[in-house]
Amino acid sequence: MQELTLIQKLAIFILPLIFAITVHEAAHGWMAKRLGDKTAEMLGRVTLNPIKHIDPIGTILVPLGVYVMTGFMFGWAKPVPVNWNNLRQPKRDMGLVALAGPGANLIMALIWALLVYAGALMLAHFQWLAVPLILMGVAGVLFNAILMALNLLPVPPLDGGRIVYSLLPPKQAQAYSRLESFGLFIVLFLLVTGLLSVILGPVVGLTIMILPASDIVAELIPVILSPARS
């Protein structure tokens, strides 16, 4: 398959990226509501409407800037507010609310993988529709696998950090929570040193491997990540 143009890459990246980061946040709000906190619901954040979750910087400017500089897209949505005191069992439920985000990404990765499979079945007769569907599905699988793996890092305030906090005994959990002030610097250090890709790579790879159409996804990831042709 030939290299994609910039317009083609943006067309297949935008929807998967927006829904990967917005559905992730909506899942936090949905789980918080189920466990007793309606803060996100009252603010209209328990919705799949991307407009409610878009952060002008993290969802638009940063992804475009990162793409121009690196050829890849990454970003974030507005965090969903959760009042931990409203949860029925705050310490336990904090972990469940945190787990809902990566869980939603795994479900979305599965849905995108099924679309890749459907596109492959259509390829012989409806190539005009099947090719964009397959490429968008590959992007969706990749973005959701990366976002899931990143958020499962046991570094507060990432979801993985909150999950670890909920599992630790109270004294150890309190000590562990002090890492939150350094969480961003830890992630940046891992990114700059290249350790982040070393850590996330196996998780992303395993996630893709267990999904339908994993061979097609693995084959086309280099295509969607290759530099855009002019």
Secondary structure, DSSP 8 states (H G I E B T S, - for coil): ----BHHHHHHHHHHHHHHHHHHHHHHHHHHHHHTT--HHHHTT-SSS-GGGT--IIIIIIHHHHHHHHHS------------GGGSSSHHHHHHHHHHHHHHHHHHHHHHHHHHHHHHHHHTTT-HHHHHHHHHHHHHHHHHHHHHHHHHTSS-TTSHHHHHHHHHS-HHHHHHHHGGGGGHHHHHHHHHHHTHHHHHHHHHHHHHHHTSTTHHHHHHHHHHHHS--B-
